Amino acid sequence: MKTPPFAEALALALFAATETPALATEPASPPPAAASPAVPAGAAPAYVGMWSKRMEHCSTKQKNPGAPMVVTEKGFDQYHLHCTFTKLEPAAAAADGAETWKMESNCSWNGVDRPMVATLTVAGDTLTLSDAGGANILKRCAPEDRRP
């Protein structure tokens, strides 16, 4: 089965995060706070935050290859990949405490627009983003890496 083109773009963005040297002198911007109707006021869903395959890339600015994925309640950005959630629904909680959301989004990769369907699963400090191209496992960046 051929991988859909947008799954390839996501895989490329995440691959760049593993293969590009970190630029620690240019810290990443923290994700903006936003309200979500499914979450009590003041509490953000577990998927909100900055995530990376390599912790040394957590301080890389979004304009650089290897940047972490910044996930907000409205969507996510990583380098040239920008997605806005069009639908995000919680799935049944797992016995191990992991939380999962079914996601549909409109994404743009280097100016090419495509829809994306995936799931986001958070277990502790691990985010798994799964789509037709497979699963990408990311770790939450430490709070000190989220400086402006």
C-alpha positions in Angstrom: 0.0 0.0 0.0 1.5 3.4 -1.0 1.8 5.9 1.8 -0.4 9.0 1.2 1.5 12.1 0.2 0.7 14.0 3.4 1.8 11.1 5.6 5.1 11.3 3.8 5.3 15.0 4.6 4.7 14.4 8.3 7.3 11.6 8.3 9.8 13.9 6.6 9.2 16.7 9.1 9.6 14.2 12.0 12.6 12.7 10.3 14.2 16.1 10.0 13.7 16.4 13.8 15.9 13.3 14.3 18.6 14.0 11.7 19.3 17.7 11.9 21.7 19.1 14.5 20.0 21.1 17.2 20.5 24.9 17.2 20.5 25.4 20.9 21.3 29.1 20.6 17.8 29.8 19.1 15.2 28.7 21.6 11.7 27.6 20.4 8.7 29.7 21.3 6.3 28.2 23.8 2.9 27.1 22.5 0.2 29.8 22.9 -2.5 29.2 25.5 -6.0 28.7 24.2 -9.3 27.7 25.7 -11.0 24.4 24.7 -14.6 23.7 25.3 -13.9 20.0 26.2 -11.4 20.9 29.0 -12.2 22.8 32.2 -11.1 26.4 32.3 -7.4 26.7 33.1 -6.6 23.1 32.3 -5.0 22.2 28.9 -5.4 18.7 27.3 -2.5 16.4 27.8 -1.4 16.7 24.1 -0.7 20.5 24.4 3.0 21.2 24.6 6.2 20.9 22.8 7.3 17.5 21.6 10.4 16.1 19.9 12.1 12.8 19.0 15.4 14.2 20.3 15.5 16.2 23.4 18.5 18.3 22.2 16.1 19.7 19.5 13.6 21.1 22.0 15.3 24.5 21.9 15.4 24.7 18.1 13.3 27.6 16.7 10.5 26.7 14.3 12.2 28.4 11.4 15.0 25.8 11.5 15.0 22.1 10.5 14.8 19.8 13.5 12.3 22.0 15.3 10.1 20.3 17.9 6.4 19.9 17.2 4.4 22.6 19.0 0.9 21.4 19.7 -1.9 23.7 20.9 -5.6 23.1 21.4 -6.1 24.5 17.8 -3.5 22.6 15.9 0.2 22.0 15.6 3.3 23.3 13.8 6.7 21.8 13.1 9.1 23.6 10.8 7.3 23.8 7.4 4.3 21.6 8.5 1.3 23.6 9.8 -2.0 21.9 10.8 -5.3 23.3 12.1 -7.6 20.9 13.8 -11.1 20.6 12.2 -12.2 17.9 14.4 -10.7 16.5 17.6 -12.6 14.0 19.7 -11.5 12.1 22.8 -11.4 8.3 22.4 -12.0 5.9 25.2 -9.3 6.0 27.9 -6.9 3.1 27.9 -6.5 0.8 31.0 -2.9 2.1 31.3 -4.1 5.7 31.7 -3.1 6.8 28.2 -5.4 9.4 26.6 -6.3 9.3 22.9 -7.9 11.8 20.6 -9.2 11.2 17.0 -8.0 14.1 14.9 -8.9 15.5 11.6 -7.0 18.6 10.4 -6.2 20.8 7.5 -2.5 20.9 7.0 0.0 22.7 4.8 3.5 21.4 4.0 5.6 23.9 2.1 2.5 25.6 0.8 0.7 22.4 -0.3 -2.6 22.0 1.5 -3.9 18.5 2.4 -6.3 17.0 5.0 -4.9 14.8 7.6 -6.6 12.1 9.7 -4.7 10.7 12.7 -4.8 9.9 16.4 -2.9 11.5 19.2 -2.1 9.3 22.2 -0.5 10.7 25.3 1.0 8.3 28.0 3.0 10.2 30.6 5.6 12.3 28.7 5.2 10.4 25.4 3.0 11.5 22.5 2.3 9.1 19.7 0.9 10.5 16.5 -0.4 7.8 14.3 -1.7 8.2 10.7 -1.8 6.2 7.5 2.0 6.5 7.3 2.6 4.9 10.7 3.3 6.0 14.2 5.7 8.7 15.3 6.7 8.7 19.0 7.7 12.0 20.5 8.8 13.0 24.0 7.6 16.1 25.9 10.2 18.8 26.0 11.2 20.0 29.5 9.7 23.2 30.8 13.1 25.0 30.7 13.2 24.3 26.9 9.9 26.3 26.4 11.4 29.7 26.9 10.4 32.5 24.5 
